[in-house]
Amino acid sequence: MAEVATSGTSSATSDQLLVVIDPVARRADGESVRIARDVLRAGAAGAKVCLPDGPEEFARALSRRGSRRPVVVGDDRALVRAVELLHRRRELAGCALSLVPVGGSVSLARALGVPCGAVAAARAVLDGAERRMDLLVDDRDGVVLGALRIPPLGSPSPLRHSPDGVTHPWLRTCRSLVRTLAPARPPAAPGSGPTRLRVEVDGETLVDLHQSVEAVSVVPGASGTARVEVRPASVGAEASPLSAEGSTITVSGAHFRYRADAVVSGPVRTRTWEVREGAWGLTVPA
């Protein structure tokens, strides 16, 4: 891991910064990384820049930051990884994290209020203010910063896009050819469509195992709560979604996968998430 201590001629902030540049960001958009680094160097005297080669070095850099304020240059996955590492070290309460979004997926960063341009995001790091936000923590110490979604059990896997986020025409042509040449699929096996899940919110059952569901979503609600919406499977007329707000959500039943922010996990038979109010801080424009 390369580490470079830098000194700027002026400083817009009295904080000492630790700038951790995710390797995926360096490969995806080296120019934006360079711009962000130059703005941060110019605005923060004594900023320290780290260039980890992988997740282990990324974690080591954060754990050795001392009193420096961590700045992650990377995409949504890098942000989630940083929050999870600090959460597991029980250091989120006293740490304001900053982000310069660079990479393929930055929709979570945008939703959290972080500017997506390298210059604007770097200036927000220097001149912005900390905003405390709720954190959804599961029973395995995993974290969710934005939305949690449980798709139908038999839904197709998400498309894998190229690093630039575009599905190229030649890839679509290959998929069409494979579909043409492949034999017809047999009828779907039982349980490959809508699935049966029990969803409980603060101990109250929102939907039970007798009701098949198409999808479950969990998004931030009022401070200290999350909003849960269940879309029941319907035959004929569309069934109305069921919704509730609470601080503890448990989903159990058939094996299911879930998407938390940008990561798909599972299959699991049960998982519980708890809202931690104001558990983490992110620097956003003042």
Order of alpha helices (4+ residues) and beta strands (2+ residues): beta-beta-alpha-alpha-beta-alpha-beta-alpha-beta-alpha-alpha-beta-beta-beta-alpha-beta-beta-beta-beta-beta-beta-beta
